[in-house]
Amino acid sequence: SRGAVATARAILAHGLATFPSKRTLWLQAVELERARGTPASLDEVLAAASQRLPRTEIFWLVRAKEKWLAGEIDAAREILTEAFAANPDSEPVWLAAAKLEWETGEV
């Protein structure tokens, strides 16, 4: 609340180094970067979370959506392709891919 973003990042980094598979810490890091970071810093956190917890769909989906909203359609497709590899039976990933193609006029 006092704008101590660097301190919050340091605390989260330490927590993630200690508990790298803790989903709630990754979600907090994503929210911090969404609220106070840059698109690049948000993407870095989402990419790291996706690699560390590949079966947690939300990180893939949020990262793909952020790329899509930034106009980086091919990057969004790549992310969803990686998400498919990690979660081949995931209905949310399939739906996100279909929506991306529908919204971009590729279907």
C-alpha positions in Angstrom: 0.0 0.0 0.0 3.0 2.3 0.4 4.4 1.6 -3.0 7.1 -0.7 -1.8 7.0 -2.7 -5.1 10.7 -3.6 -5.0 10.3 -5.0 -1.5 7.2 -7.0 -2.5 9.1 -8.4 -5.5 12.1 -9.4 -3.2 9.8 -11.1 -0.7 8.0 -13.0 -3.5 11.3 -13.9 -5.2 12.6 -15.4 -1.9 9.3 -17.2 -1.3 9.4 -18.7 -4.9 13.1 -19.7 -4.5 12.1 -21.5 -1.2 8.8 -22.9 -2.4 9.0 -23.0 -6.3 5.9 -25.2 -6.7 3.6 -23.0 -4.5 0.8 -21.9 -6.8 -0.4 -19.1 -4.5 3.0 -17.4 -4.5 3.1 -17.5 -8.3 -0.5 -16.0 -8.4 0.6 -13.2 -6.1 3.7 -12.5 -8.3 1.4 -12.4 -11.3 -1.0 -10.0 -9.6 1.9 -7.7 -8.5 3.3 -7.5 -12.0 -0.1 -6.9 -13.5 -0.8 -4.1 -11.0 2.7 -2.5 -10.8 4.9 -4.0 -13.4 5.4 -3.7 -17.1 4.0 -6.0 -19.8 7.5 -7.5 -20.1 7.8 -8.2 -16.4 4.3 -9.7 -16.3 5.3 -12.0 -19.2 8.5 -13.0 -17.5 6.6 -14.1 -14.3 3.9 -15.9 -16.3 6.5 -17.7 -18.4 8.4 -18.8 -15.3 5.1 -19.9 -13.6 4.1 -21.9 -16.7 7.5 -23.6 -16.8 7.5 -24.4 -13.1 3.9 -25.5 -12.9 3.0 -26.7 -16.4 -0.2 -28.4 -15.4 -1.6 -25.2 -13.9 -3.6 -23.9 -16.9 -4.2 -20.4 -15.6 -0.7 -19.3 -16.2 -0.7 -20.4 -19.8 -4.1 -18.9 -20.4 -3.3 -15.5 -18.9 0.0 -15.3 -20.7 -1.7 -16.1 -24.1 -4.4 -13.6 -23.4 -1.9 -10.9 -22.6 -0.1 -11.5 -25.8 -3.3 -11.5 -27.8 -4.4 -8.2 -26.2 -1.0 -6.8 -27.1 -1.6 -7.8 -30.7 1.0 -10.5 -30.7 -1.3 -13.2 -32.2 1.5 -15.6 -33.2 3.1 -15.4 -29.7 -0.3 -16.2 -28.2 -0.6 -19.2 -30.6 2.8 -20.4 -29.6 1.9 -20.2 -25.9 -1.3 -22.2 -26.4 0.7 -24.8 -28.4 3.0 -25.2 -25.4 0.0 -25.4 -23.1 -1.5 -28.2 -25.3 1.8 -30.1 -24.9 1.6 -29.8 -21.1 -2.2 -30.2 -20.8 -3.4 -32.3 -23.8 -6.8 -33.0 -22.3 -7.5 -29.5 -21.0 -10.8 -28.1 -22.1 -10.0 -24.5 -21.1 -6.8 -24.6 -23.3 -8.7 -26.0 -26.2 -11.5 -23.3 -25.8 -8.9 -20.5 -25.5 -7.3 -21.7 -28.8 -10.6 -21.8 -30.5 -11.6 -18.4 -29.2 -8.3 -16.9 -30.4 -8.7 -18.3 -33.9 -12.4 -17.2 -34.0 -11.7 -13.7 -32.7 -8.8 -13.2 -35.2 -10.8 -14.5 -38.1 -8.8 -17.6 -38.7 -11.8 -20.0 -38.4 
